[in-house]
Amino acid sequence: MARAVMYSTRLCPYCIRARRLLRRHGIPFEERLMRRRDRAELASLGGGLTYPQLVIGGRVVDGFSELHRLEREGSLTRIMRAE
């Protein structure tokens, strides 16, 4: 199974939704709670500067909207099984 990392903040509503979506699908993930000063780390990944930012199997998933789109298309399961 691919490794999933979520860069997030505690109170971000989209981060909360992303956590729920990942848990609903039984996808294990490492969560890294970020502060504003940590945005340089996000930028180095090639993703956006908004939260959440997800890296799944080395692929940057830029935010909750993208994660939700992958779920709707059925691509999320394929990405997780890729490794």
N, C-alpha and C positions, 0 to 999 in steps of 0.2 A: 504494500500500500504506500502511496506517495506521502511524503511528509508535508504537513500543513502548518504554517505559522501565520498568526494574525497579529498585526500591529494595531493597537486600539487604545481607547481611553475608557474609563469606567462608565461615564454618564452619557456617552454618545449614543443617540437612539439607533443609528445605523449599526454601530458596533454590537449593541444588544440584539438586534435582529440577526446579524451575522452569526453571533454565538448560538442563538436558538436554531438557526438553519443548520449549522454544522452539527450540533448535538442531535437534532431530529434525524439526521441521516447517519448518525453513529460515526461521524468522522472525527478522529482524534486530532487535536490541534494544540500547538504551543501558543500561548498568548503572551505577547510582550506589551505591557502597558507603557505607553509613550508619553513624554512631556513635549511641550512645544520645542524645546531645545534639541530634541532628538529627531527633528524632521530631516536633518541632513542624512541620517541613516536611511530614511525612507527614500529620499531623492537618489541615493546611491544605488538603490535597487531598480531604479527605472520606472517606478510607479508614481502616482500622484502624491499630492501633499495633504490629502484629506484622509479621514479615518472612516472605516477601517481600511487597511491595506492588507491584502492576503498574498502569501506566496505558497503555492501548492505545487509540489513536485518541481520546484525551480521556476515555475511560471508565475509571473506577477498577475494577480487578479485585482484590478484597480477598483476597489470599493464594493459596497453591498449591492449596488445595481448590477454590476457585472457578475457577482456571485449568484444573485437571484436569476439572472438570465441563463447562466450555465446550468442551474438547477432545472429551470423550465425546459431547456433544450435536451436535458438528459446527459449533457457533457460533463457535469460535475462528477458523476459516478465513473465515467471513463477516465477522467484525469486522475482520480484517486487510485484507480487500478493500474495506472500506467507503469508504476515502479514495481 
